[in-house]
């Protein structure tokens, strides 16, 4: 495996690339991973361990070090857009399919990933970033217990950090369930019913909006488990309570979904 650091315009990105093997000529699908952390930090448990699991499934993986507080919007959106554009521009050298680039996010990183998923076609916003929609387009999304809604279901700390304000009216402008269109890419979502930090309604609201707009999706709500359980196995758990076999199925489920939609 090749382990490479990439410098984007305003942040870094770690690449985890399976070594080329004789007889394997098809370009690989890629996943750009956005760890969570409430737009305050980026959780290591949702970075390299996740990348290693998906590399083992045949994906190129990239962990983007998107900017967090004190940086505010549009910093994270800019960084994730440039991560997608970089992978697409360097597809040949990464042995990547330029039309099979997914964004994957956890908690607030799910908001960062999803924000691009619902805004990539905004030509004016992408132009401000020096990109075109075609360069920044994610072909699919995987959202793990994501922060989505800036209203009554909000994880308020994430929106305080994202916007630099406690103004609830400003937070509501970043409710991603309100921004879903038919151009939102196919999306895999999973959450736990017991999540006490980011209510499961965040996933349910986004899934409902996808359904209304005819966006292809797959949704799993697991009955047990708190917030931030990552892979839900000993690789990312800090207590036995986070080892939840039902939830630990999600990487296999997500990989199959990505193989089907891109």
N, C-alpha and C positions, 0 to 999 in steps of 0.2 A: 504494500500500500504506500502511496505517496502522500506525505503530510507536508503541506505547503501553506505559508502565510501569504495572503494577498492584501495589498493596500488599495482600498477604495478611496474616493475623493476625501471623505471625512471620517473614515473608520477602517478598521481592519476586518479581515475575514479569514478563517481557517478552513482549508480545503482538505478533505479526506477522500482520496481517489484510489479505487481498486487498481492494482497493477494490470496492465494489458496481458492477456493470455493468448497463447497460440490457438488459432481456430475460432476465437470470439471476435467477430468483426462488427457486430451491430453496436451503434453508439448507445451509451447508457442513459437512463433517466437520472435526473438530478433533483436533490432536495436542498433547499436553503432553510436552515434552522434558525429560529429566533427564540432563544431562551426567555423564560419569564423573569419576573422580579419587580413588578409594580412600576415599571418605568423609573425605578430607583437604582437597580443593579441588574446584572444578568446572571442567572443561577447556573453554576457549573454543572449541577445535576441534570440539567435539561440541554446540555451542550454536547460535549464529547461522548458521553455514554450513549446518547441517542444516535449520534453520528455513527458510532461503531456498530450498533445494531443494524442500521440500514445499509451501511457498507457491506455487511455480511449478507445482505439480501440482494446485492448487486447494484445498488444505487451509488452515484457520486454524491457526497454530502459536503455542505459548506455551512459553517457556523458563523453568522454575521454578528459582529460586535456593534450593533446599532447603538446610537447615542441615547443616553438616558439623562434624567435630571442632574444638573440644572438646565441641560438642553431641553427645549420645548418643541412642540409641533412647529414646522414640519420636519424636524431633524430625523426622527426615526423612519418616517415615510420615505424621505430622501434616501436614507441609507439602504433600506430594503429594496427600493426601486433600482438603485445602482448595483446592488448585489445580483439581482436578476439580470440586469443588462450586461454585467461583466461575464457571467456564466454563458449567456447567449453569444456574446462577442468572441469568447474564447472556447467555444464548443469543440472545435476540432482538436485543439491541444489537450483538452480535458477528456477527449473521447466521449463527448456528451451529445445528446440529441437536443438541438436548439428549440425544438417544439415540445419538449417534455421536461419542463422546469417547474417544480412545485415549491410553494412556500409552506413551511411548517412552523407553527408557533404554540407556545405554552403560556397560559395565563395572560399577562400583559404582552408577552411576545406574540400571543395569538392575536391580540389587537393590532400589533405592528404588522404582522403578516397579512391579516385580513383587511387592514386598511388599504394595503396595496391591491388586494383582490377586488375591492369595490371601487377603487379610484384609478386603476391603471389606464382606463380609457378616457380619462379627463385630460384632453390634449393640452389645455392651458396649464394645468398643474405640472404635467410631465415636462412641458417646455421650460417652466421655471427651474426644473432640475437639470436642464440640458439634455433631455431624453425625448424620444417619441413613444407613444403608447405601444407600438410594436416591440420596442426594445425592452420595455418594463413589464410586459404582460406575463403574469404567472399562468401556467397551464392548468394548475390544480392547487388545492389548499388542503392541509391537514391541520385542524385546530383542536388543541388539547386543553380542556377546561378553560376556554378563552374568555377574556374580558371583551364584551361586545357592547353592552348597553350603557349609555351615560345617564340614564334617567333613574327610575325607581329601583332597578336591579343593579345599579353601578357598584363596582369596587372603587369607592370614592378616592382612595389614595392613588390609584393608577391615573385617574383623570386629573387629580391635583397636579401630579408630576408631569403628565403629558402636556397640560395647558399652561401650567404656571399660575393657576388661579383656582380659587374655591367657588367660583361663580357657577352655579348649577346650570344656568342657561347656556354658558359656554360648553360645559361638559356634554350637554344634550346634543350639541352639534356634531359630536363624535360617536353618536350611537350608530354603529355600523349596520345594525338590522334595518335601519331606515334608509340605507344607501344601496341595498341590494337591487340589482337590475338583471336583465337577461344576459348581460355581459359578464356577470360574476362567474368565475370558473367553477368547475365541479369541486365539491367540498366534502371532506370527511370530517365529522365532528365526534368527539367523545367527551363525556363529563361524568361526574358521580352525583347521585341524588343527595348525598350527605355533605357536599361541599359547603362549608360554612364561611368561606371567604369570597368566592365568586359564585353567586347563586346559579343553579342549573338553568334558571330561566334565561340566562344569557345565550346558552346553546339553543334552547327551545325557540326563543324569539328569532334567532338567525335562521334556524331550520324552517320555521314557518314562512319567513320572508323568501327563502329560497324556493319553497314550494309554490308560493304565489307567483313567482317570476319564472317558473319552469326551469330552475337550475338543478342539474343532476347532483344528488348527494347521498350520503350514508351517515346515519346518526346512531350512536350507542350511548345509552344512559345506564351506567352500572349502579347497582343498589348500594354498594358499600364503598367507603374510601373518602378521605378528606381531600383538601386542596393540595396541589403541588406534588403528587405522588410519582411523577415522572414515568419510569418504566414499570413501576409497581412491583419491583423485584429487588433482591439484595444489591444489585448494581447501583441503584439510586436511592435506596431506603435508608433512613436514619433510625428506624425502629421497626420491630416485627409487624406492627400494625399497618405499615405501608406495603407489606408484601401481600398483595391481593391477586390471587390467580385469575379471577375473572377479568380484572382490569389489565393484567399483564398480557392479555390477548391482543391488545390494541395495535401493537406494531405489525403483527401478521395481518390483521384486518386492513390496516391502512395501506400496507404494501400491495395487497391484492387489489384494493380500490385504485391505487395509482397505476398499477399495471393495466387495469381495465379502461381507465379514462384518458391515459396519455401515453 
